[in-house]
Amino acid sequence: MDVIGAGFGRTGTLSLKNAVERLGFGPCMHMTSMFEAPERAGLFMRAVEGDPAALAAAMAGFRSTVDWPGAYFWRQLTADHPDAKVILTVREPGAWYESARKTIFQAATVARQGGATPAGAVVDMIDALVWQGTFGGGFADRERAIRIFEEHNAAVRREVPAHRLLEFQVSQGWEPLCAFLGVPVPEEPFPRTNDSAEFQARIEAARG
């Protein structure tokens, strides 16, 4: 694996996925990948339960990862791939929380209520890994969720050697990302996708 994204979802990770793949480091694992290959959800569940071989199997075929589920396993992945570069996507904590609450948390709530439910194993994996495993069932508590977000970012900064780590905001565009990865800057605009309005529109469409 060449690139490991350690940032939480709703920090520009889908834009980063598209950018990393454009730069030649694809395919890139992202939560959206789970709905294309739901059979991997069981492997990630086994990895959550402590099976290291399951994580390797779940990531097989990917040169990079951003967003969850990979971000949950950032410590193991950075240890297993010592030459990989690590990207921590960041965002102002309050803005991150509001975006996550209105998008991925809302989507998870709809799925659990029997609305627009993708493959059940994927829903179960997301709940175990994100809403329970990362936030301990307390995402609805704004202060608690933001504290977990900030503690996670601080741990990445503290534990990943500086030469391996890029702290990145997608608003910075191609230049710092390309410099970090050692590749030329593309001529086209940096990909921007999956903002809150776009995400919510998909939720509403799925609800019918």
N, CA, C and O of each residue as an XYZ file, in Angstrom:
832
protein
N       0.843     -1.190      0.000
C       0.000      0.000      0.000
C       0.882      1.245      0.000
O       1.876      1.317      0.723
N       0.502      2.228     -0.824
C       1.331      3.419     -0.987
C       0.840      4.629     -0.201
O       1.644      5.449      0.242
N      -0.469      4.744     -0.025
C      -1.043      5.925      0.631
C      -2.102      5.470      1.618
O      -2.989      4.689      1.274
N      -2.005      5.964      2.852
C      -2.956      5.640      3.912
C      -3.589      6.926      4.404
O      -2.898      7.799      4.929
N      -4.891      7.050      4.238
C      -5.610      8.209      4.744
C      -6.077      7.950      6.158
O      -6.796      6.982      6.407
N      -5.678      8.804      7.090
C      -6.029      8.616      8.494
C      -7.162      9.521      8.949
O      -7.586      9.440     10.102
N      -7.661     10.380      8.070
C      -8.698     11.331      8.455
C     -10.076     10.700      8.496
O     -10.378      9.782      7.734
N     -10.919     11.212      9.407
C     -12.301     10.760      9.508
C     -13.086     11.117      8.248
O     -12.699     12.002      7.485
N     -14.196     10.409      8.049
C     -15.117     10.783      6.997
C     -15.638     12.194      7.195
O     -15.711     12.680      8.324
N     -16.000     12.856      6.101
C     -16.474     14.238      6.051
C     -15.348     15.248      6.268
O     -15.574     16.355      6.757
N     -14.136     14.847      5.898
C     -13.013     15.792      5.873
C     -12.468     15.918      4.452
O     -11.292     16.223      4.254
N     -13.332     15.681      3.469
C     -12.896     15.766      2.075
C     -12.344     14.481      1.527
O     -11.583     14.493      0.559
N     -12.719     13.356      2.136
C     -12.081     12.096      1.767
C     -12.461     11.600      0.377
O     -11.631     10.988     -0.296
N     -13.697     11.847     -0.075
C     -14.043     11.375     -1.412
C     -13.309     12.184     -2.480
O     -12.889     11.638     -3.500
N     -13.159     13.479     -2.241
C     -12.346     14.285     -3.155
C     -10.908     13.784     -3.167
O     -10.282     13.704     -4.224
N     -10.383     13.445     -1.986
C      -9.013     12.931     -1.913
C      -8.893     11.585     -2.614
O      -7.901     11.334     -3.299
N      -9.874     10.726     -2.458
C      -9.865      9.440     -3.177
C      -9.725      9.670     -4.677
O      -8.895      9.047     -5.339
N     -10.548     10.569     -5.201
C     -10.499     10.848     -6.636
C      -9.146     11.430     -7.040
O      -8.616     11.106     -8.103
N      -8.592     12.293     -6.184
C      -7.302     12.907     -6.486
C      -6.184     11.871     -6.457
O      -5.337     11.852     -7.349
N      -6.173     11.016     -5.449
C      -5.135      9.991     -5.317
C      -5.174      9.041     -6.509
O      -4.131      8.654     -7.037
N      -6.371      8.671     -6.924
C      -6.486      7.784     -8.088
C      -6.032      8.498     -9.355
O      -5.403      7.884    -10.217
N      -6.341      9.780     -9.478
C      -5.886     10.537    -10.646
C      -4.366     10.593    -10.694
O      -3.785     10.646    -11.778
N      -3.716     10.581     -9.537
C      -2.256     10.666     -9.470
C      -1.574      9.307     -9.642
O      -0.347      9.215     -9.599
N      -2.361      8.266     -9.834
C      -1.779      6.960    -10.124
C      -1.642      6.027     -8.943
O      -0.928      5.027     -9.029
N      -2.320      6.333     -7.822
C      -2.203      5.498     -6.632
C      -3.486      4.712     -6.359
O      -3.795      4.387     -5.213
N      -4.216      4.417     -7.413
C      -5.446      3.662     -7.268
C      -5.240      2.181     -7.596
O      -4.186      1.774     -8.086
N      -6.277      1.391     -7.311
C      -7.548      1.824     -6.724
C      -7.396      2.211     -5.253
O      -6.527      1.713     -4.537
N      -8.283      3.124     -4.834
C      -8.248      3.661     -3.472
C      -9.506      3.221     -2.725
O     -10.623      3.469     -3.177
N      -9.318      2.571     -1.589
C     -10.430      2.154     -0.742
C     -11.066      3.375     -0.076
O     -10.365      4.253      0.428
N     -12.381      3.421     -0.081
C     -13.178      4.473      0.555
C     -14.465      3.806      1.001
O     -14.795      2.729      0.504
N     -15.191      4.400      1.907
C     -16.430      3.772      2.344
C     -17.364      3.475      1.176
O     -18.098      2.488      1.207
N     -17.344      4.313      0.156
C     -18.185      4.040     -1.009
C     -17.807      2.730     -1.685
O     -18.638      2.106     -2.345
N     -16.548      2.311     -1.521
C     -16.112      1.046     -2.110
C     -16.858     -0.138     -1.508
O     -17.016     -1.173     -2.155
N     -17.318      0.018     -0.263
C     -17.984     -1.083      0.415
C     -19.295     -1.453     -0.260
O     -19.688     -2.620     -0.274
N     -19.969     -0.453     -0.821
C     -21.256     -0.731     -1.455
C     -21.071     -1.356     -2.834
O     -22.006     -1.913     -3.410
N     -19.852     -1.255     -3.352
C     -19.532     -1.908     -4.616
C     -19.044     -3.344     -4.389
O     -19.132     -4.186     -5.283
N     -18.535     -3.608     -3.201
C     -18.025     -4.951     -2.875
C     -18.399     -5.289     -1.434
O     -17.525     -5.381     -0.572
N     -19.704     -5.477     -1.168
C     -20.162     -5.670      0.220
C     -19.604     -6.924      0.883
O     -19.654     -7.054      2.106
N     -19.074     -7.843      0.085
C     -18.501     -9.053      0.682
C     -17.289     -8.731      1.559
O     -16.909     -9.541      2.405
N     -16.684     -7.570      1.369
C     -15.540     -7.186      2.196
C     -15.960     -6.789      3.614
O     -15.132     -6.762      4.525
N     -17.244     -6.484      3.796
C     -17.709     -6.044      5.110
C     -17.433     -7.088      6.182
O     -17.032     -6.743      7.294
N     -17.644     -8.360      5.858
C     -17.383     -9.413      6.828
C     -15.919     -9.489      7.231
O     -15.600     -9.780      8.384
N     -15.027     -9.226      6.275
C     -13.602     -9.221      6.586
C     -13.261     -8.073      7.533
O     -12.473     -8.243      8.463
N     -13.855     -6.911      7.294
C     -13.595     -5.786      8.193
C     -14.168     -6.054      9.588
O     -13.573     -5.652     10.588
N     -15.303     -6.720      9.658
C     -15.859     -7.066     10.968
C     -14.897     -7.993     11.716
O     -14.676     -7.828     12.915
N     -14.330     -8.961     11.007
C     -13.352     -9.842     11.646
C     -12.113     -9.057     12.077
O     -11.521     -9.351     13.116
N     -11.725     -8.064     11.286
C     -10.578     -7.226     11.650
C     -10.875     -6.411     12.901
O     -10.008     -6.259     13.762
N     -12.094     -5.885     13.012
C     -12.498     -5.152     14.217
C     -12.376     -6.051     15.443
O     -12.027     -5.596     16.533
N     -12.668     -7.325     15.247
C     -12.617     -8.291     16.350
C     -11.203     -8.767     16.646
O     -10.997     -9.566     17.560
N     -10.212     -8.277     15.872
C      -8.825     -8.560     16.196
C      -8.105     -9.526     15.294
O      -7.039    -10.023     15.657
N      -8.654     -9.810     14.119
C      -8.017    -10.741     13.183
C      -7.175     -9.945     12.182
O      -7.736     -9.374     11.247
N      -5.848     -9.888     12.345
C      -5.020     -9.084     11.448
C      -5.011     -9.589     10.018
O      -4.888     -8.799      9.081
N      -5.140    -10.898      9.837
C      -5.159    -11.446      8.481
C      -6.400    -10.986      7.729
O      -6.367    -10.828      6.509
N      -7.498    -10.769      8.455
C      -8.733    -10.318      7.817
C      -8.569     -8.910      7.267
O      -9.118     -8.595      6.211
N      -7.826     -8.060      7.960
C      -7.603     -6.701      7.460
C      -6.816     -6.737      6.165
O      -7.150     -6.025      5.218
N      -5.783     -7.550      6.107
C      -4.999     -7.668      4.882
C      -5.862     -8.171      3.736
O      -5.740     -7.689      2.610
N      -6.734     -9.136      4.012
C      -7.618     -9.657      2.972
C      -8.626     -8.616      2.526
O      -8.941     -8.519      1.340
N      -9.133     -7.835      3.471
C     -10.117     -6.804      3.130
C      -9.513     -5.720      2.247
O     -10.206     -5.141      1.411
N      -8.226     -5.444      2.427
C      -7.546     -4.394      1.675
C      -6.893     -4.915      0.394
O      -6.320     -4.137     -0.369
N      -6.974     -6.201      0.159
C      -6.304     -6.783     -1.005
C      -6.766     -6.120     -2.299
O      -7.961     -5.940     -2.532
N      -5.798     -5.765     -3.130
C      -6.106     -5.162     -4.416
C      -6.119     -3.647     -4.425
O      -6.230     -3.041     -5.491
N      -6.006     -3.020     -3.259
C      -6.019     -1.560     -3.177
C      -4.615     -1.023     -2.913
O      -3.894     -1.535     -2.057
N      -4.239      0.008     -3.654
C      -2.935      0.652     -3.463
C      -2.990      1.772     -2.435
O      -1.957      2.232     -1.947
N      -4.206      2.207     -2.110
C      -4.365      3.317     -1.176
C      -5.698      3.183     -0.466
O      -6.565      2.417     -0.885
N      -5.853      3.938      0.613
C      -7.109      3.965      1.349
C      -7.299      5.335      1.974
O      -6.345      5.936      2.468
N      -8.529      5.828      1.954
C      -8.906      7.054      2.659
C     -10.286      6.819      3.266
O     -11.005      5.910      2.851
N     -10.654      7.642      4.250
C     -11.969      7.524      4.881
C     -12.025      6.239      5.701
O     -11.065      5.470      5.733
N     -13.164      6.014      6.365
C     -13.430      4.703      6.936
C     -13.770      3.732      5.805
O     -14.276      4.182      4.777
N     -13.524      2.442      5.932
C     -13.059      1.756      7.134
C     -11.557      1.838      7.395
O     -11.119      1.554      8.510
N     -10.750      2.221      6.390
C      -9.306      2.213      6.574
C      -8.831      3.096      7.713
O      -7.902      2.734      8.435
N      -9.473      4.274      7.884
C      -9.018      5.210      8.919
C      -9.133      4.615     10.317
O      -8.378      4.992     11.213
N     -10.058      3.701     10.507
C     -10.202      3.047     11.808
C      -8.954      2.231     12.153
O      -8.583      2.097     13.319
N      -8.324      1.696     11.122
C      -7.166      0.805     11.306
C      -5.844      1.509     11.008
O      -4.866      0.854     10.647
N      -5.801      2.827     11.152
C      -4.626      3.575     10.703
C      -3.341      3.114     11.389
O      -2.287      3.064     10.754
N      -3.417      2.781     12.663
C      -2.193      2.337     13.354
C      -1.667      1.035     12.754
O      -0.478      0.914     12.458
N      -2.550      0.077     12.580
C      -2.122     -1.211     12.038
C      -1.628     -1.063     10.609
O      -0.623     -1.664     10.229
N      -2.333     -0.264      9.816
C      -1.934     -0.106      8.419
C      -0.584      0.599      8.295
O       0.238      0.208      7.466
N      -0.345      1.618      9.094
C       0.943      2.312      9.008
C       2.085      1.418      9.485
O       3.211      1.535      9.003
N       1.796      0.528     10.430
C       2.819     -0.423     10.879
C       3.058     -1.511      9.839
O       4.196     -1.920      9.609
N       1.975     -1.980      9.210
C       2.098     -3.054      8.226
C       2.728     -2.583      6.915
O       3.292     -3.383      6.167
N       2.627     -1.276      6.641
C       3.149     -0.719      5.384
C       4.082      0.457      5.724
O       3.711      1.617      5.544
N       5.273      0.157      6.206
C       6.162      1.205      6.723
C       6.643      2.206      5.689
O       7.111      3.284      6.056
N       6.542      1.881      4.400
C       6.963      2.824      3.365
C       5.809      3.670      2.830
O       6.030      4.560      2.008
N       4.599      3.411      3.279
C       3.435      4.158      2.792
C       3.421      5.568      3.374
O       3.832      5.786      4.514
N       2.942      6.518      2.579
C       2.733      7.879      3.045
C       1.369      7.965      3.733
O       0.426      7.275      3.349
N       1.278      8.815      4.746
C       0.052      8.954      5.526
C      -0.496     10.371      5.342
O       0.230     11.355      5.484
N      -1.779     10.454      5.027
C      -2.434     11.751      4.832
C      -3.533     11.904      5.872
O      -4.446     11.081      5.952
N      -3.439     12.958      6.663
C      -4.461     13.282      7.650
C      -5.294     14.437      7.110
O      -4.869     15.590      7.163
N      -6.484     14.128      6.591
C      -7.379     15.195      6.146
C      -8.014     15.834      7.376
O      -8.480     15.141      8.280
N      -8.025     17.160      7.397
C      -8.510     17.889      8.569
C      -9.542     18.930      8.152
O      -9.652     19.308      6.986
N     -10.290     19.374      9.154
C     -11.355     20.347      8.940
C     -11.652     20.996     10.282
O     -11.413     20.389     11.326
N     -12.166     22.213     10.271
C     -12.555     22.873     11.522
C     -13.533     21.959     12.248
O     -14.520     21.530     11.650
N     -13.287     21.644     13.529
C     -14.065     20.604     14.208
C     -15.576     20.828     14.211
O     -16.335     19.885     13.988
N     -16.022     22.054     14.459
C     -17.455     22.309     14.475
C     -18.084     22.088     13.116
O     -19.169     21.516     13.017
N     -17.415     22.534     12.075
C     -17.928     22.337     10.714
C     -17.928     20.857     10.359
O     -18.847     20.369      9.700
N     -16.885     20.137     10.800
C     -16.853     18.691     10.557
C     -18.054     18.021     11.206
O     -18.726     17.208     10.572
N     -18.332     18.352     12.459
C     -19.430     17.691     13.161
C     -20.761     17.944     12.474
O     -21.538     17.012     12.268
N     -21.031     19.186     12.120
C     -22.311     19.498     11.487
C     -22.454     18.776     10.150
O     -23.538     18.304      9.808
N     -21.362     18.690      9.398
C     -21.403     17.979      8.124
C     -21.673     16.501      8.346
O     -22.517     15.914      7.669
N     -20.959     15.893      9.294
C     -21.145     14.471      9.570
C     -22.546     14.189     10.104
O     -23.161     13.186      9.741
N     -23.046     15.061     10.956
C     -24.386     14.860     11.527
C     -25.460     14.887     10.447
O     -26.401     14.094     10.483
N     -25.320     15.791      9.493
C     -26.339     15.967      8.461
C     -26.221     14.952      7.320
O     -27.126     14.842      6.492
N     -25.124     14.223      7.276
C     -24.890     13.333      6.131
C     -24.749     11.882      6.584
O     -25.726     11.134      6.573
N     -23.554     11.482      6.977
C     -23.331     10.058      7.247
C     -24.104      9.570      8.476
O     -24.555      8.425      8.499
N     -24.263     10.418      9.494
C     -25.038     10.007     10.674
C     -26.516      9.893     10.318
O     -27.193      8.957     10.744
N     -27.005     10.839      9.544
C     -28.391     10.775      9.091
C     -28.627      9.533      8.233
O     -29.638      8.848      8.385
N     -27.688      9.249      7.330
C     -27.821      8.069      6.480
C     -27.825      6.793      7.311
O     -28.579      5.866      7.019
N     -26.993      6.739      8.339
C     -26.957      5.558      9.203
C     -28.265      5.396      9.956
O     -28.744      4.278     10.144
N     -28.839      6.503     10.384
C     -30.120      6.454     11.087
C     -31.216      5.926     10.171
O     -32.023      5.091     10.579
N     -31.244      6.409      8.940
C     -32.230      5.940      7.954
C     -32.060      4.441      7.721
O     -33.044      3.703      7.668
N     -30.817      3.994      7.581
C     -30.559      2.571      7.324
C     -31.043      1.710      8.475
O     -31.645      0.657      8.262
N     -30.781      2.159      9.698
C     -31.202      1.364     10.851
C     -32.721      1.328     11.005
O     -33.272      0.390     11.581
N     -33.391      2.353     10.488
C     -34.848      2.398     10.560
C     -35.511      1.646      9.423
O     -36.736      1.642      9.302
N     -34.702      1.009      8.593
C     -35.257      0.213      7.515
C     -35.589      1.020      6.288
O     -36.418      0.609      5.476
N     -34.946      2.178      6.141
C     -35.174      2.991      4.958
C     -34.309      2.496      3.822
O     -34.339      1.316      3.473
N     -33.541      3.399      3.246
C     -32.690      3.051      2.097
C     -31.502      2.244      2.596
O     -30.416      2.788      2.796
N     -31.704      0.960      2.797
C     -30.681      0.109      3.397
C     -29.859     -0.601      2.335
O     -30.407     -1.377      1.553
N     -28.549     -0.350      2.291
C     -27.695     -1.125      1.389
C     -27.504     -2.518      1.965
O     -28.238     -2.918      2.869
N     -26.559     -3.241      1.471
C     -26.321     -4.594      1.979
C     -26.229     -4.572      3.503
O     -25.475     -3.790      4.082
N     -27.017     -5.451      4.145
C     -27.096     -5.434      5.600
C     -25.755     -5.591      6.278
O     -25.515     -4.978      7.318
N     -24.869     -6.405      5.709
C     -23.556     -6.606      6.315
C     -22.751     -5.313      6.338
O     -21.969     -5.083      7.260
N     -22.941     -4.469      5.327
C     -22.227     -3.191      5.281
C     -22.753     -2.266      6.372
O     -21.972     -1.611      7.061
N     -24.070     -2.211      6.530
C     -24.671     -1.387      7.581
C     -24.157     -1.826      8.946
O     -23.803     -0.989      9.776
N     -24.116     -3.140      9.182
C     -23.624     -3.653     10.457
C     -22.160     -3.300     10.667
O     -21.758     -2.940     11.774
N     -21.359     -3.403      9.606
C     -19.937     -3.069      9.707
C     -19.754     -1.594     10.029
O     -18.940     -1.250     10.886
N     -20.492     -0.718      9.361
C     -20.379      0.716      9.617
C     -20.738      1.026     11.063
O     -20.058      1.812     11.722
N     -21.804      0.409     11.554
C     -22.214      0.662     12.930
C     -21.140      0.199     13.911
O     -20.812      0.906     14.864
N     -20.596     -0.996     13.671
C     -19.592     -1.541     14.587
C     -18.302     -0.744     14.561
O     -17.673     -0.532     15.598
N     -17.913     -0.306     13.387
C     -16.606      0.314     13.208
C     -16.636      1.819     13.473
O     -15.714      2.360     14.084
N     -17.687      2.492     13.019
C     -17.756      3.954     13.145
C     -18.553      4.373     14.374
O     -18.008      4.969     15.303
N     -19.857      4.056     14.374
C     -20.721      4.639     15.410
C     -20.493      4.026     16.782
O     -20.650      4.708     17.795
N     -20.124      2.744     16.833
C     -19.798      2.125     18.116
C     -18.288      2.109     18.355
O     -17.817      2.543     19.406
N     -17.538      1.609     17.381
C     -16.100      1.447     17.576
C     -15.339      2.743     17.729
O     -14.396      2.823     18.517
N     -15.742      3.772     16.975
C     -15.041      5.057     17.043
C     -15.680      6.008     18.048
O     -14.979      6.637     18.842
N     -17.001      6.115     18.018
C     -17.688      7.111     18.852
C     -18.382      6.513     20.068
O     -19.029      7.237     20.824
N     -18.260      5.198     20.270
C     -18.813      4.577     21.467
C     -20.300      4.779     21.648
O     -20.795      4.842     22.774
N     -21.016      4.882     20.534
C     -22.456      5.078     20.611
C     -22.870      6.486     20.993
O     -24.053      6.734     21.227
N     -21.921      7.417     21.061
C     -22.235      8.756     21.549
C     -22.076      9.870     20.542
O     -21.860     11.016     20.936
N     -22.177      9.575     19.233
C     -21.983     10.630     18.247
C     -22.978     11.770     18.412
O     -22.639     12.919     18.126
N     -24.190     11.487     18.862
C     -25.208     12.543     19.003
C     -24.804     13.602     20.026
O     -25.333     14.714     20.005
N     -23.891     13.276     20.904
C     -23.348     14.242     21.865
C     -22.250     15.043     21.161
O     -21.136     14.552     20.983
N     -22.565     16.263     20.766
C     -21.666     17.070     19.945
C     -20.296     17.233     20.593
O     -19.278     17.019     19.934
N     -20.252     17.602     21.848
C     -18.969     17.845     22.508
C     -18.129     16.575     22.572
O     -16.915     16.610     22.372
N     -18.785     15.463     22.852
C     -18.057     14.193     22.927
C     -17.502     13.803     21.560
O     -16.347     13.390     21.450
N     -18.322     13.933     20.522
C     -17.879     13.562     19.175
C     -16.707     14.428     18.722
O     -15.740     13.927     18.148
N     -16.801     15.730     18.983
C     -15.715     16.631     18.592
C     -14.448     16.302     19.374
O     -13.348     16.365     18.824
N     -14.589     15.959     20.630
C     -13.411     15.583     21.420
C     -12.732     14.347     20.834
O     -11.505     14.294     20.747
N     -13.523     13.359     20.434
C     -12.960     12.153     19.827
C     -12.261     12.496     18.515
O     -11.174     11.990     18.234
N     -12.882     13.346     17.722
C     -12.295     13.806     16.461
C     -10.943     14.469     16.703
O      -9.966     14.158     16.022
N     -10.885     15.376     17.666
C      -9.639     16.098     17.941
C      -8.582     15.174     18.541
O      -7.400     15.298     18.221
N      -8.991     14.258     19.399
C      -8.025     13.324     19.989
C      -7.443     12.391     18.932
O      -6.258     12.060     18.967
N      -8.282     11.975     17.999
C      -7.798     11.136     16.905
C      -6.741     11.868     16.090
O      -5.669     11.325     15.825
N      -7.045     13.102     15.695
C      -6.091     13.872     14.895
C      -4.785     14.096     15.651
O      -3.703     14.019     15.069
N      -4.890     14.372     16.943
C      -3.691     14.586     17.752
C      -2.853     13.311     17.825
O      -1.624     13.376     17.793
N      -3.505     12.158     17.921
C      -2.773     10.895     17.989
C      -2.025     10.625     16.692
O      -0.884     10.164     16.719
N      -2.657     10.908     15.560
C      -1.991     10.711     14.270
C      -0.765     11.616     14.174
O       0.311     11.172     13.774
N      -0.933     12.873     14.540
C       0.195     13.819     14.494
C       1.332     13.368     15.398
O       2.506     13.511     15.057
N       0.977     12.830     16.538
C       1.975     12.433     17.534
C       2.700     11.155     17.137
O       3.900     11.030     17.381
N       2.001     10.209     16.534
C       2.546      8.867     16.334
C       3.149      8.617     14.957
O       3.988      7.728     14.809
N       2.742      9.377     13.951
C       3.289      9.167     12.616
C       4.497     10.077     12.424
O       4.375     11.286     12.621
N       5.637      9.551     12.053
C       6.819     10.397     11.847
C       6.542     11.512     10.835
O       5.820     11.314      9.857
N       7.121     12.673     11.084
C       6.823     13.853     10.271
C       7.098     13.631      8.788
O       6.384     14.166      7.940
N       8.131     12.844      8.469
C       8.474     12.659      7.059
C       7.454     11.802      6.318
O       7.420     11.794      5.088
N       6.620     11.077      7.073
C       5.597     10.217      6.454
C       4.233     10.890      6.396
O       3.327     10.372      5.745
N       4.063     12.020      7.054
C       2.730     12.570      7.290
C       2.505     13.890      6.571
O       3.342     14.792      6.613
N       1.352     13.985      5.907
C       0.864     15.245      5.355
C      -0.466     15.561      6.011
O      -1.412     14.779      5.916
N      -0.541     16.705      6.677
C      -1.816     17.205      7.181
C      -2.416     18.071      6.081
O      -1.803     19.047      5.648
N      -3.602     17.716      5.634
C      -4.099     18.242      4.369
C      -5.556     18.677      4.459
O      -6.401     17.970      5.009
N      -5.832     19.859      3.905
C      -7.191     20.306      3.670
C      -7.406     20.315      2.161
O      -6.572     20.826      1.414
N      -8.526     19.749      1.716
C      -8.726     19.635      0.277
C      -8.787     20.999     -0.399
O      -8.565     21.099     -1.606
N      -9.085     22.044      0.358
C      -9.088     23.392     -0.216
C      -7.697     23.830     -0.654
O      -7.563     24.795     -1.407
N      -6.660     23.133     -0.193
C      -5.289     23.464     -0.588
C      -4.967     23.021     -2.009
O      -4.005     23.499     -2.609
N      -5.772     22.105     -2.548
C      -5.588     21.696     -3.939
C      -4.416     20.762     -4.161
O      -3.935     20.095     -3.245
N      -3.971     20.736     -5.413
C      -2.982     19.753     -5.856
C      -1.589     19.936     -5.251
O      -0.932     18.949     -4.919
N      -1.128     21.183     -5.103
C       0.296     21.427     -4.877
C       0.882     20.690     -3.674
O       1.854     19.953     -3.841
N       0.331     20.857     -2.461
C       0.959     20.145     -1.339
C       0.835     18.628     -1.448
O       1.732     17.897     -1.028
N      -0.268     18.161     -2.007
C      -0.460     16.720     -2.162
C       0.559     16.137     -3.134
O       1.181     15.113     -2.849
N       0.726     16.782     -4.267
C       1.665     16.278     -5.271
C       3.113     16.365     -4.787
O       3.915     15.470     -5.052
N       3.440     17.442     -4.078
C       4.789     17.567     -3.530
C       5.070     16.442     -2.538
O       6.166     15.882     -2.521
N       4.098     16.122     -1.731
C       4.248     15.075     -0.723
C       4.408     13.702     -1.370
O       5.211     12.884     -0.921
N       3.639     13.457     -2.426
C       3.673     12.151     -3.083
C       4.744     12.059     -4.167
O       4.993     10.985     -4.714
N       5.378     13.197     -4.474
C       6.461     13.185     -5.446
C       6.019     12.975     -6.876
O       6.682     12.277     -7.643
N       4.895     13.580     -7.237
C       4.361     13.439     -8.598
C       4.044     14.821     -9.165
O       3.869     15.772     -8.403
N       3.966     14.946    -10.507
C       3.652     16.246    -11.114
C       2.224     16.687    -10.811
O       1.337     15.870    -10.562
N       2.031     17.994    -10.841
C       0.697     18.567    -10.621
C      -0.114     18.457    -11.913
O       0.331     18.945    -12.951
N      -1.292     17.829    -11.875
C      -2.123     17.736    -13.084
C      -2.600     19.122    -13.528
O      -2.633     20.070    -12.743
N      -2.961     19.207    -14.787
C      -3.430     20.480    -15.321
C      -4.898     20.739    -15.004
O      -5.332     21.890    -15.000
N      -5.672     19.681    -14.737
C      -7.094     19.897    -14.463
C      -7.326     20.339    -13.021
O      -6.442     20.180    -12.179
N      -8.506     20.893    -12.724
C      -8.812     21.321    -11.360
C      -8.812     20.143    -10.385
O      -9.064     19.001    -10.768
N      -8.530     20.441     -9.137
C      -8.599     19.421     -8.087
C     -10.045     18.951     -7.961
O     -10.955     19.780     -7.970
N     -10.282     17.640     -7.843
C     -11.665     17.154     -7.760
C     -12.353     17.594     -6.474
O     -11.792     17.474     -5.385
N     -13.554     18.098     -6.611
C     -14.358     18.480     -5.443
C     -15.711     17.804     -5.585
O     -16.425     18.026     -6.563
N     -16.060     16.980     -4.611
C     -17.309     16.235     -4.715
C     -17.821     15.874     -3.340
O     -17.093     15.948     -2.349
N     -19.102     15.476     -3.288
C     -19.717     14.920     -2.087
C     -19.880     15.932     -0.959
O     -19.701     15.594      0.211
N     -20.225     17.193     -1.313
C     -20.509     18.147     -0.245
C     -21.837     17.775      0.422
O     -22.535     16.869     -0.035
N     -22.176     18.473      1.496
C     -23.341     18.087      2.290
C     -24.629     18.119      1.481
O     -25.470     17.231      1.620
N     -24.792     19.135      0.636
C     -26.017     19.240     -0.161
C     -26.147     18.059     -1.116
O     -27.232     17.500     -1.277
N     -25.053     17.686     -1.741
C     -25.066     16.548     -2.664
C     -25.380     15.258     -1.924
O     -26.151     14.429     -2.409
N     -24.782     15.088     -0.747
C     -25.007     13.887      0.042
C     -26.467     13.796      0.487
O     -27.087     12.739      0.377
N     -27.016     14.910      0.990
C     -28.394     14.907      1.453
C     -29.371     14.647      0.322
O     -30.398     13.998      0.524
N     -29.062     15.144     -0.856
C     -29.931     14.898     -1.998
C     -29.997     13.408     -2.312
O     -31.054     12.899     -2.686
N     -28.860     12.699     -2.160
C     -28.870     11.262     -2.391
C     -29.702     10.529     -1.340
O     -30.388      9.555     -1.651
N     -29.637     11.005     -0.091
C     -30.444     10.396      0.972
C     -31.932     10.548      0.664
O     -32.702      9.593      0.767
N     -32.321     11.767      0.283
C     -33.730     12.020     -0.021
C     -34.198     11.198     -1.218
O     -35.316     10.682     -1.227
N     -33.345     11.081     -2.219
C     -33.706     10.286     -3.394
C     -33.880      8.826     -3.023
O     -34.782      8.152     -3.519
N     -33.010      8.341     -2.146
C     -33.095      6.946     -1.728
C     -34.341      6.675     -0.889
O     -34.905      5.581     -0.933
N     -34.766      7.686     -0.121
C     -35.981      7.529      0.674
C     -37.220      7.437     -0.222
O     -38.239      6.858      0.155
N     -37.101      8.034     -1.440
C     -38.211      8.003     -2.375
C     -39.263      9.028     -2.031
O     -40.274      9.133     -2.726
